[in-house]
Structures are given as structure tokens and as C-alpha cells.
Amino acid sequence: MNPRTTRFAPSPSGLLHLGNARTALFSLLAALPEGRFLLRIEDSDRARVSPAFEEALRVDLRWLGFGPYMDEAGALRQSQRAPVYDEYLERLRAQGVVYPCFCTEAELGAERAGLRAQGLPPRYLGRCAALDPQTARSRMAAGETPVWRFRVPPGQEVTFHDVVRGPQHVATNLLGDFVVRRAKGEAMFFFANALDDALSGVTLVLRGEDHLANTPRQILILRALGLPVPEYGHLPLVLSEAGIPLSKRDGAGSLAALRDEGFLPLAVVNYLARLGAVVGSDRLLPLTELAGLFDCRRIGHAPARYDREQLLHWQRLAMAEAALPDWMPLIAHRVPEADRLRFVTATRPNALFPEDYRRWADILYGEPEPLDEAARAAIAAAGREFFQAAAAHLDGGGAVADLPLVLKDAGYGGKRLFHALRAALTGRLAGPELKDILALMPRALVARRVALIRDEGC
């Protein structure tokens, strides 16, 4: 197979969500290792796009690790390509493949309503298709501004092989003559989109299934212009946990929110690679290895639903595989240098997010946190005498590491012992092993927290 050229063509009108990111990822995986992956900015809708959202999507893509494979500097920008679209529209005019349409919205609405009443799909019936050219010129000279429609050949069938969904067949009689240029002069999205794909050498377009209806129209346009037609693949939607399609407008499932929460990019990439697709491996894999397993034919046809538990599974694997020194800067403000490696090793099983390392550093070396309910219950169950015995051992110069043994000899054991001591020292019952806590916490801090519980209780 020849190396593919794919693209990701977002509109910077909101934050990238997991559905957008999955489309970008699949497009990148389909191009690796030897193909090209292009970024294109579709910003023709000036009322909705924002430079801030464009910068945010670039940050998101770099964060996911796409930067080395993506030509950002050479990205096409739709808003700057009006002369190109005008040139190719003029070619279609010269061939007689497009014509001006002066129908009003009221006329078009009545036409659509009539078709629906007959149980037929709405389409343009060609009211202006046979308009005399001289008449059309006169109306334009008089100030009327028509849209321009593509003349769809009747009685034919557009066929193409969708790399996700298989063979597709669309009768041209169902399409109707469609608009390629608005009355104000802007190229329609799917006209500009098709031209940009063909002129930039894109050979495979992976995009959402909401674009499936555009594909036969784009194929007709490219064939009329003698331009290469790429392969197409249409991906099912990604739904929220509530079963609602993700949307940029409401920020649902945005990459920015996941990044702020502390998810690692490798975790997100591995989750997305399996979101509605079969990878064939349950290992945490880098992009290059995921690309070697990627196959468009293994993408499902049904909508994929976001599953946070699955994302957390990949987060755990990514956190476990990260190098221990990566977390040192997070704890430098609290943990003595000599203890840092031992601290990270001890707290690693309890660190689901990077911030958890900082939190445990504050717990074990900083001021005590408020007790949670479970910790209060454990302390109350142990009783004041438990903490009097612990404090007496420490006040007498006893070793911190010997606390469990001393308390056991005093008649305390099992969960009552370990839960109460952990609760007094950390304010919670879950966390690193008690032996590690006792080895890491400064002796004076252990004594102060035990004495606090002895003197004040919960």
C-alpha cells in the first residue's frame, strides 16, 4: 500500500472534545509511519471561529503527541483561499456544470414542505436549471444576487467504497442540484472542503458520519473538475455517558478539561484508539505501535460511548509506566531530597493523577488535613487510651517504626490498630502502606499528630 496522506480539518469554534480528538488520532494512525498528516483550519465562518480556540486546538494536538508528525506551519487556512475557490467555480461555469439560482427562501421552503407531504426527501427540483442565460445575466445586472448550484446528472449512481462502512451507492436523482456558492460570494463548506483535499494531495479522508451525505456531492464536484478523488471513511459518533453526542459548543469531554484534571496524554491516546475500534492489544502503546495495529476495517459502525472507567484504566497504566524521576518536581517543595525517590515509590500505587504526588507530599510533610468521616470513625473506635499509649512511646524516645508493635503489645490489633494510626497521621484510611508512612514522616510530625488526637480527639 502506498503511503497515505490524511488530514484533520477542525473549525476553531470551540474546544476539542474526545470525538474530535478521536477523528484526529485515527487520521494520524492511518498515515503513519511513512505517510503525511496535514492540519487544516476551516475558519470560513467568521462569526463562530476564534483565534483563542485555534490556539487551544493546537495546544491539544501537541499535548497528545501529534506535533512531530504534523505540519502546523504549512496548514491551509480556508479563510485565505477564496481566490482558489473562485477559480475552480469559474471552471465549472465554463463547463456549464453550475448555474445561478434566484429562488427565494420562501419558495424553497414551500418546495421542501411539498416533498415531505408526499413522503419524499427534500431536494431542489431544478426551478432555475433551465433559466435562459441572458435572462440570468439581466437579473444579476439588475442587482439580484443568486446562489450557484451544481447541476447533478440525472439517472446515475455515485458509488464509492467507504473504508469504514464498505460499498456505498447513492442515486443522483435523490440529491437534487446543490449550492456550491452562497449569494454573498462564499464557497459552500463541502465545495471548499473537497477542493482543499484534492489540491493538497489528501488520499484518505476520515471524518464523522454527519458528513456522509456530503460525500457523493464532493465526488461529483471533483470528477467534474478532473481532480483526484480521495478515499473516504465515516466514523460513528462519540456519545457522552448519558448517551448525548459530544459537542464543542458545550465543552463536553474537552481535552482541556481532561488535561486540567491530570490525565496523561498517553492514557488519552490509548483510550481513544480503542473507542469504537479494535486494536488487538491490551497493552499501553506509543503512537507508532498503535499505528502498526490500526485498521479502518476494525472501526465499529455503532456510536461509541464515553466510558470514564475505561479512561481511568489507561490512566493507571500510564501513571505506572512513567519514570519515577518525572514526578520529582511535584514534591520538591515538601519532600527532602534524600527521601524523594523512596516517597515516589511508596505513594505510586495511590497516585492516579500527577497532583496526587503533591497531595501526599503535603499530607506527610505539611500541616494536617481535616479528618474525613471514615478517619473520624476509626479514631473514635480506637479510643483515647490508644493514642495515650502511642504518645507515651514517642515521648519516651521510642522509634516511630516500632509504633505498631508497641500498640499490639498494649492489646490493640488488626484493623483497629492500623486504621486508627493511619487516620491520625494522614486524616484518611486509604493511602500508602503504613510502614512507608512511618518511615517517611518526620518523627516530630508523627509525635505532634498523635498528641493532637490524644489531647483533642476527633
Secondary structure, DSSP 8 states (H G I E B T S, - for coil): ----EEEE---SSS--BHHHHHHHHHHHHHHTTTSEEEEEE----TTT--HHHHHHHHHHHHHTT-GGGEEEEEEEEGGG-HHHHHHHHHHHHHHT-EEEE---HHHHHHHHHHHHHTT-------TTTT--HHHHHHHHHTT---EEEE---TT-EEEEEETTTEEEEEEGGGT--EEEE-TTS-B-HHHHHHHHHHHTT--EEEEEGGGTTHHHHHHHHHHHHT----EEEEE--EE-TTS-B--TTTTTTBHHHHHHHT--HHHHHHHHHTTTB--S--S---HHHHHHH--GGGB-SS-EE--HHHHHHHHHHHHHHS-GGGGHHHHTTTS-GGGHHHHHHHHGGG-SSHHHHHHHHHHHHSS-----HHHHHHHHHH-HHHHHHHHHHHHTT--GGGHHHHHHHTT--HHHHHHHHHHHHHSSSSSS-HHHHHHHS-HHHHHHHHHHHHHH--
